[in-house]
Amino acid sequence: MKKLIRVGFKTLRIVLGPFMLIKERLTQPKGVLREPVAQTTVNLQCQNLALYQFSTCPFCIKVRQEMRRLSLPIELRDAQHNAAQRAELLQGSGATKVPCLKIIDAAGQSQWLTDSSAIVAYLRVRFAAD
């Protein structure tokens, strides 16, 4: 039964995935415009962030849309098709749940933030465009 459910979800993902990606492309928000110095600072801060995601996950799409809205060049890591990145996600966060934002602080310590709403809230607070 469990295997049948997995096959059903995989089939659904294969069928709906391309439509979700098209919708994401068509509804991309315009990014905020910052002064060049401010955007450079944001770009440097984003080097300490990485988003583990699946391309067709609706929750991952939600986070990617917010990243575009805030003009954040956060590295995207494909935890669905890249075995090494999936293993890193599992080792760091303890699960392969996506989306998951890896945050490296000034001391080099990693913090893993899961749940799309929590990630969006974190990004809005940290990178609020005045």
C-alpha positions as a Markdown table, in Angstrom:
| # | Residue | x | y | z |
|---|---|---|---|---|
| 1 | Met | 0.0 | 0.0 | 0.0 |
| 2 | Lys | 2.8 | 2.4 | 0.9 |
| 3 | Lys | 4.6 | 1.7 | -2.3 |
| 4 | Leu | 1.4 | 2.3 | -4.3 |
| 5 | Ile | 0.9 | 5.7 | -2.6 |
| 6 | Arg | 4.5 | 6.7 | -3.5 |
| 7 | Val | 4.0 | 5.7 | -7.1 |
| 8 | Gly | 0.8 | 7.7 | -7.2 |
| 9 | Phe | 2.5 | 10.8 | -5.8 |
| 10 | Lys | 5.5 | 10.4 | -8.2 |
| 11 | Thr | 3.1 | 10.1 | -11.1 |
| 12 | Leu | 1.2 | 13.2 | -10.0 |
| 13 | Arg | 4.5 | 15.1 | -9.6 |
| 14 | Ile | 5.6 | 14.1 | -13.1 |
| 15 | Val | 2.3 | 15.2 | -14.6 |
| 16 | Leu | 1.8 | 18.4 | -12.7 |
| 17 | Gly | 5.5 | 19.4 | -12.4 |
| 18 | Pro | 5.9 | 21.1 | -15.7 |
| 19 | Phe | 2.7 | 23.1 | -15.2 |
| 20 | Met | 3.9 | 24.3 | -11.8 |
| 21 | Leu | 7.2 | 25.4 | -13.3 |
| 22 | Ile | 5.4 | 27.3 | -16.1 |
| 23 | Lys | 3.2 | 29.0 | -13.6 |
| 24 | Glu | 6.2 | 30.0 | -11.5 |
| 25 | Arg | 7.9 | 31.6 | -14.5 |
| 26 | Leu | 4.8 | 33.5 | -15.6 |
| 27 | Thr | 4.1 | 34.9 | -12.1 |
| 28 | Gln | 7.6 | 35.9 | -11.1 |
| 29 | Pro | 7.5 | 39.0 | -8.9 |
| 30 | Lys | 9.7 | 42.0 | -9.7 |
| 31 | Gly | 12.6 | 42.2 | -7.4 |
| 32 | Val | 13.2 | 45.2 | -5.1 |
| 33 | Leu | 15.7 | 47.7 | -6.3 |
| 34 | Arg | 18.4 | 48.7 | -3.9 |
| 35 | Glu | 21.2 | 51.1 | -4.2 |
| 36 | Pro | 24.3 | 49.2 | -5.6 |
| 37 | Val | 26.2 | 49.4 | -2.3 |
| 38 | Ala | 23.1 | 48.0 | -0.4 |
| 39 | Gln | 22.6 | 45.2 | -3.0 |
| 40 | Thr | 26.3 | 44.3 | -2.7 |
| 41 | Thr | 26.0 | 44.0 | 1.0 |
| 42 | Val | 22.9 | 41.7 | 0.6 |
| 43 | Asn | 24.8 | 39.6 | -2.0 |
| 44 | Leu | 27.6 | 39.1 | 0.5 |
| 45 | Gln | 25.2 | 38.1 | 3.3 |
| 46 | Cys | 23.5 | 35.6 | 0.9 |
| 47 | Gln | 26.8 | 33.8 | 0.4 |
| 48 | Asn | 26.2 | 32.3 | 3.9 |
| 49 | Leu | 22.8 | 30.9 | 2.8 |
| 50 | Ala | 21.7 | 27.8 | 0.8 |
| 51 | Leu | 18.2 | 26.6 | 0.0 |
| 52 | Tyr | 17.8 | 22.9 | -0.3 |
| 53 | Gln | 14.8 | 22.3 | -2.5 |
| 54 | Phe | 12.9 | 20.3 | -5.1 |
| 55 | Ser | 12.1 | 22.1 | -8.3 |
| 56 | Thr | 8.4 | 21.3 | -8.4 |
| 57 | Cys | 7.6 | 21.4 | -4.7 |
| 58 | Pro | 4.9 | 24.1 | -4.2 |
| 59 | Phe | 6.4 | 25.1 | -0.8 |
| 60 | Cys | 9.9 | 25.5 | -2.5 |
| 61 | Ile | 8.3 | 27.6 | -5.2 |
| 62 | Lys | 6.8 | 29.9 | -2.6 |
| 63 | Val | 10.3 | 30.4 | -1.1 |
| 64 | Arg | 11.9 | 31.0 | -4.5 |
| 65 | Gln | 9.3 | 33.6 | -5.3 |
| 66 | Glu | 10.0 | 35.4 | -2.1 |
| 67 | Met | 13.7 | 35.3 | -2.9 |
| 68 | Arg | 13.0 | 36.9 | -6.3 |
| 69 | Arg | 10.8 | 39.5 | -4.7 |
| 70 | Leu | 13.6 | 40.5 | -2.2 |
| 71 | Ser | 16.3 | 40.2 | -4.9 |
| 72 | Leu | 18.3 | 37.6 | -3.0 |
| 73 | Pro | 20.9 | 35.5 | -4.8 |
| 74 | Ile | 20.7 | 32.5 | -2.5 |
| 75 | Glu | 22.3 | 29.3 | -3.8 |
| 76 | Leu | 19.8 | 26.7 | -4.7 |
| 77 | Arg | 20.7 | 23.1 | -4.0 |
| 78 | Asp | 18.7 | 20.3 | -5.6 |
| 79 | Ala | 18.0 | 17.7 | -2.9 |
| 80 | Gln | 15.8 | 15.7 | -5.2 |
| 81 | His | 18.2 | 14.8 | -8.0 |
| 82 | Asn | 21.7 | 15.5 | -6.4 |
| 83 | Ala | 22.6 | 12.6 | -4.1 |
| 84 | Ala | 25.4 | 14.5 | -2.4 |
| 85 | Gln | 23.2 | 17.5 | -1.6 |
| 86 | Arg | 20.4 | 15.3 | -0.4 |
| 87 | Ala | 22.9 | 13.5 | 1.9 |
| 88 | Glu | 24.2 | 16.9 | 3.2 |
| 89 | Leu | 20.6 | 17.9 | 3.9 |
| 90 | Leu | 19.9 | 14.7 | 5.8 |
| 91 | Gln | 23.1 | 14.9 | 7.8 |
| 92 | Gly | 22.6 | 18.6 | 8.7 |
| 93 | Ser | 18.9 | 18.9 | 9.4 |
| 94 | Gly | 18.2 | 15.3 | 10.3 |
| 95 | Ala | 15.6 | 14.8 | 7.5 |
| 96 | Thr | 15.2 | 15.3 | 3.8 |
| 97 | Lys | 12.3 | 17.7 | 4.2 |
| 98 | Val | 12.3 | 20.6 | 1.8 |
| 99 | Pro | 12.4 | 23.6 | 1.6 |
| 100 | Cys | 15.2 | 23.9 | 4.1 |
| 101 | Leu | 17.4 | 27.0 | 4.5 |
| 102 | Lys | 21.0 | 26.4 | 5.7 |
| 103 | Ile | 22.3 | 29.5 | 7.5 |
| 104 | Ile | 26.0 | 29.7 | 8.4 |
| 105 | Asp | 26.7 | 32.3 | 11.1 |
| 106 | Ala | 29.8 | 34.4 | 11.6 |
| 107 | Ala | 31.4 | 31.7 | 13.7 |
| 108 | Gly | 30.9 | 29.1 | 11.0 |
| 109 | Gln | 28.1 | 27.3 | 12.8 |
| 110 | Ser | 25.2 | 26.0 | 10.7 |
| 111 | Gln | 21.5 | 26.5 | 11.5 |
| 112 | Trp | 18.9 | 24.6 | 9.5 |
| 113 | Leu | 15.5 | 26.3 | 9.0 |
| 114 | Thr | 12.6 | 24.2 | 7.7 |
| 115 | Asp | 9.1 | 25.2 | 6.8 |
| 116 | Ser | 8.4 | 27.5 | 4.0 |
| 117 | Ser | 6.5 | 30.1 | 6.1 |
| 118 | Ala | 9.4 | 30.3 | 8.7 |
| 119 | Ile | 11.9 | 30.7 | 5.8 |
| 120 | Val | 9.9 | 33.4 | 4.2 |
| 121 | Ala | 9.5 | 35.2 | 7.6 |
| 122 | Tyr | 13.2 | 35.0 | 8.2 |
| 123 | Leu | 14.1 | 36.4 | 4.8 |
| 124 | Arg | 11.6 | 39.2 | 5.1 |
| 125 | Val | 13.0 | 40.3 | 8.5 |
| 126 | Arg | 16.7 | 39.9 | 7.6 |
| 127 | Phe | 16.5 | 41.5 | 4.2 |
| 128 | Ala | 13.6 | 43.9 | 4.6 |
| 129 | Ala | 13.7 | 46.5 | 1.8 |
| 130 | Asp | 13.1 | 49.9 | 3.3 |
